Amino acid sequence: MSAPTISLLYTEVEEELRAAVRDLLTDRSGPAAVLARADTAASGGVPYDSELWTALARDIGAAGLLVPEELGGAGASAREAAVVLEELGRAVAVVPFFSSAVLATSALLACDGPAARDLLGRLASGETTAALAVSLAASPYRPPEPAVELGADGTVLGTVTGVIGAEVADVLLVPVRHAGGRALCAVERTAPGVSITPVTSLDLTRPIATVSFGGAPAEVVAEGDGPVRDALVTGAGLLASEQLGIADWCLTTTVAYVKERKQFARPIGSFQAIKHRLADLWLEVVGARAAARNAAAHLACWGAGSAGSGEVATAVAVAQAHCGTVAVHAAEECIQLHGGIGMTWEHPAHLYLKRAKADEIALGTPGDHRNALAGLADLPGPVS
C-alpha cells in the first residue's frame, strides 16, 4: 500500500468551515466576552459558555466532526477539526471542543463495541459532552498508569488530577486497572460517588479539576490502553493547530497596533528594530502553520486508530516540538510591543499568553517531543 498524498493547503470546505466558526466567535466570543468569562473563573465560577458551545456543537456540527456519518456525525477528518481549533485558539474561546470533540471522541473512535458506538452517536448530536479523565500534563510517549481501579462489582475507585472539561462533561471516560489488565470505562458525571473539584488553573479559559470516584458505577467500553494512547497522540497533534491560532492572533493584533501607536511623531512599526522582530515572528508562525497542518494531514490520511504509526507520530512530534514554543513567543512579543496597555487585565493579551503557556506544557513538553523525535528518526538524543 502506497503512502497517501499529504497536502498542507486548505480546501474549499475547510475555508467555509473556518468562515462559519469565525463568524460565530466574532458575534459571541469577542475579547470582552472572554474577559468576562475569565473574571468568572477568577471568582471561582465555571467559565464555560454553554450557549456558544450549543451553537458550535449543534448548529455548525463541530461536536461530531470526527464521528462517522453512520453514527450521526459529519464523517470529517482531523484536518477539519484542526481548522476549528485554529479559530478557537484565535478567540481563546471557552468551550469544551478540545476535551470532548477531540480527546474523548478520539479515544472512543479507537474502541470497538456497541457501548462506544452509542456514546459516539450521542456526542455527535451535541446533546452529550464527554471528557477523558487523564491529566492534561500526560505525555503521549509515557501514558500514565491508571489511577482508578475497577472492582468486580462494576464500580470504580480512585482519583485523577489535572482533568479538563470534567465540570461540563455528561460522561467521563476513565482509564482503569482491573484483575484482567487495563480498560476504558464510561461513568456518568452525575452518578453517585463521582466528585469533581475545580483547582487553580494557569489558563482561566480552560479550567482543570480533580475527579474522584468513590464506588461509582461504570461501563467498560474497551479493553487495553490503546484508546488512551491514540487519544493523547491525536490530541497533541491537533493541539498544534490551537497553538497556531494563538500565535496568528498575537502576530496580527501586534502588527495592527504598531501601525497606529506613535512615538516621536512616527508609528512605532516604522522603526527598524520593531520591523525585524515582527518579521522574525512572522517566519516562526509560517513554520508553525506548516508543522501544524502536516500533523493534521497525517492524522487525517491514516485515519482513526493510526496514531501510533511512525509517520503520524513523527509529524505530531515535529508539530509539538515547534508550535508550543512559537505560540508562547508570539504572546510574549504581543504583550511587550503593546507596551503598558499589554500588561493590563483589560487587554486580552494576557489570556493568550496563559493559554499558550498552558498548551506548551500540555500533552508533553517541547522537550518530550524532541526526545521522541530523536528516537523516531533514529538520531542520537540528549545524554541523560
N, C-alpha and C positions, 0 to 999 in steps of 0.2 A: 504493500500500500504506500503510495507516494505521499509526501508531506503536503498538507493543504497550503494554498497560497495565502500569504499574510499581507494585508493592506492596512496602512496606517491612516488612510484618508477616511473622512466621514461620508457616509452615504446620505442620499436624499432623505431617506426615512429617519436616519439619526438626527439630521438637521431639523426636520419637522418636529421630532420629539423634543429636541433642545428648545425650540421656539415655544412649544406649548408649556414646558416646565418653567422656562424663564419668565414667560408672561404671568404665569400663576404666582411665582415667587415675587415678581415685581409688584403685583397687586396686593399680596397678602403677607409677604415676609420681607419688607424693606428694612433698612437699618434701624429705624425707630421701633418697629415691632420686635425685632430680635433683641434689641437692648432692653425692651420691656420684659421680655422672657428671661433675659439674664438677671434682671432685678428680682424677678420672681424666684429664680433659683438661688440667688444670693440671700434671699429672705427665708430660705428653707422650703420653698414650694416646688412643685413639679413644673418644669418649663415647657413641656411638650405642647405643641399647637395641634389639638385634636381636629379642629376644623380644616386646617391646612393639610393634615395627613389624610383626612377623608377625601378631600378634593384630589390630592395627588394619587392616592391609592385606588380610588374607585373611578373618578371622572376621567383621569388620564390613564389609569390602568397600570401604574408603576408597581403596585404590590405584586402583581402576577407576571412581571416581565420575564422572569426566568422559568416560570411554570409552563409545562407543555400545554398545548391547546386542548388536548383531550381531557385535561383536568380542569379546564376553565381559565387557563392563563393565556398570556399573549404569545407564548412559544417563541419569544425573542431570545437574545443571547447576551453574553457578558458585554458585548460592545454597546448595546442599548442601555444596559444597567450602568455602564461607565459614563455615558453621556448624562444620565440623570445625576450621578454622583458629582460630576463636574459642576453642574448647576447648583446642586445643594451645597457644595463647597464654596462656590462664589457667593452664596447667600448666608452661609453658616446656619442653614435652616434647622429648626428644632423639631425634627420628625424622625421616627424610628425606621427609616428606609434601610439604613445600613444594617441595623441589628436584625430586622425582620425579613426584608425582601432580599437581603444578600446573605448574611451569615446563617440564619435559621433555615432559609429556603435552600441554600447550597448543601447544608447537612442533610436535609430531607431528600434532595434530589439524588444523593448517593445511597439512599436506603431502598430496600425492596419491601414489598408487602402492602396490604390494604391500609394499615394504620397510617403509614407515611403518605400514601396517595390521597387518603381522605383529608389529612391535615393540609397537604399542598393545595387541594381544592378550596379549602376554607381560607387559606392565606391569599390565594389568587383573587377571591371575590372582594377582598378588602374588609370583610366582616370580622376577621380574626387577625391578630398580630402575635408574633412569636418572638422569643429571644433565646439565644443559645447561652446556656448557663456555664460559660467559660470566661475566665479572666481576660479582659481586653489586653492585658500585658502578655498573654500567652504567645510563645513563639511557634510558628508553624513547623519549625525544624525540631522542636522539643516539646511536643504536646504534653500538657501537664497530666500527672496521674489523677484519675478521678477522685474527687474528694467526697463523693457521695456513694453510699452503699445501698444496694437493692436487696431487701430482705426476702425470705422465702414467702412471706405473706403479701408480696407485691407492693410494699411501701418503701419509701426512701428516707435515709437519714444522712445528714451531713450539711456542710456549709461551703458555699462558693463565694469568693470575693471578687470585686472588680468587674461585675457584670453590667453591660449596657443594655438599655431597653427593657429591663425587668419590670419597672414600675408601670409601664403601659402595655405589657405583653399579656395576652389572654392565656397563652400556653408557653411553658418553659421546657426547652429541650435540654435534658440533663445527662451528661456522660456519667455512667455509674460503673461500679465494680460489683461483681456478684460471684457466686460459687463457680459458675461456668466461665468466668473471664470478665469481659467488659461489654457494655451495651449502651445504647442511647435510648432514653426514656422520655415520654411526654407527660408533663404534670400540669394540671390546670392551676393558674396563678391563685385562684380563689379557693383551692382545695384546703381542707383543714390540715394544719401542720406546716403550711408554707408561710414564711415570714420574709419580707423584703425591707431592708433598712438602708435608706439612702446615705451615702457618705460624701464627704467633701471632694469635689472634683476640680481639677485644674481647668477643665473646659466646662464652663457653666451652661453651654448649649448642648452638651452631651453628658448628662449625669450618669454616675455609676452607683452600684448598690451592692450590698452583701445579701445573698439569698440563702436562707436556711430552710432545711427540710426536716421536720420533726415527725416522721411517720406519715408523710403524705402519700396517698395512693398514686401509683404510676403505671403507665402502659409502655411496654417495650416496643419501640418502633424499628430497631435494628440491633443486631449483634456485632461486636467488634468495635474498634475505634477508627475505622476507615472514614465514616461520615464526618467525624470531628476534624480529622486531618485535612480532608478535602475542603471543609468549610473554612478552616484557618488559612489555607493557601489561597483559595478563591477570594476570601476577604482581604488578604494582604495585597493581592494583585489589583483588585478593584479600588482599594483604599488609595492607591496611587492616583486614581482619577479625581478623587476628592481633593487630594493634596495639590493636584494640578489646578483645580478650580480656585482653591485658596490663593495660590501663587499668582494666577492670572488676574484675579480681582485686585490683589495688592499692587501689582505692576500697573494695571490700567488706571486705578484710582490715583496712584502716586504720579504717574505721567500727567494726568489731567490737573492735579494740584500744582505741580511745579511750573506748569504753563501759566497759571493765574497768580500765584504768590510772587510778589515783587520784593526785591531788596536792592537798595542803591538804584532805584528807578528802573530796574530791569527784572523780567521774570527770572526766578532763580534757576529755571530749567535751561536758561541760555548760558549758564556758567559751565565751563568745560568739565570740571570735576563732577558735577551732577550728571551731565550727559554720559560720561564714561561709566559711572556707577549704574545708571539705568540701562545702558547698552549691554553691560556685562550681565545684568539681571535678566534682560530680555533673552540673551543666549541661554542662560540657565533654564528659563521657562520653556523655551523651544525644545531643549533637550529633554526636559521633564515630560513635555507633551508626547514626544516620540517614544519615550520609555513607557509611559502610562498606556498609550494606545497599543503598543506592542504587547504588553501584558494582557490587556483586554482582548485583543485579537487572537492571541494564543489560547486563552481560556475559551473563547467562542468557537474557535476552529476544532479544538479537541473535545469539546462538549463536557457534559456533566460526568463526574466521576473520574476525570482525567487529570486532576490537579497534581497528582503525584508523578506524571510523566516528566522526563528530563527536559524536553523543550519548554513545557509550561513552567516548570519550577525555575528554570534559568531566566525566562522572561520576567517572572514575578520577582525574583531576587534582584535583577538589574533595576526594575522599576522602583522597588522599595529602597534599594541602596542609594538611589539618586533623588527621588521625588520628595521624600521626607525632609531632607536637608534643604532642598530648594524652597519648599514651602515656608520653612522657618526663616530662611534668609530673606525671602521676599517680604514676609511680615515684619521682620526687623527693619528692613530698609523703608518700608511703608511708614512705620512709626517714626523713625529718625528723620526722614525727609519731610514729614509733615510738621516737624518742629514741636513747639509746645502743645498745639492742639492734638497732636497724635498721642500725647501722654494722658489725655483726659478720658474719664469714664464715658463722657457723652459721645466721643468719636468711636465708631465701631472697630477701629484698627486693633484694639487690644483683644477683641473677640477672635479675630483671625490669627493673632499670634498664639493665643491659648489653644485654639483648635489645631493649629499647625504643630505646636509642640506636643500636644496630646496624641495627635496622629503619628508623629515621628517615633514615639515610643510604644505605639500600639502594634500588636501582632508582629513583634520582632523589631529590634532597633536597626538602624542602618548597618551597624557593626555585625549584627546577627546575619543579615542578608549578604553582606560582603563575605563573611566566613563561609556561608553556604554556597555562594557563587564560586569561591575558590575550589571547593570540593566538586561542584557540578562541572566546572571547566577543567578539572584535573590540574590545577595550578597550586603551587605552594602557598599555604595560608600563613597567617601570622604565627610566630613561635610563641606558645603559651608559657 
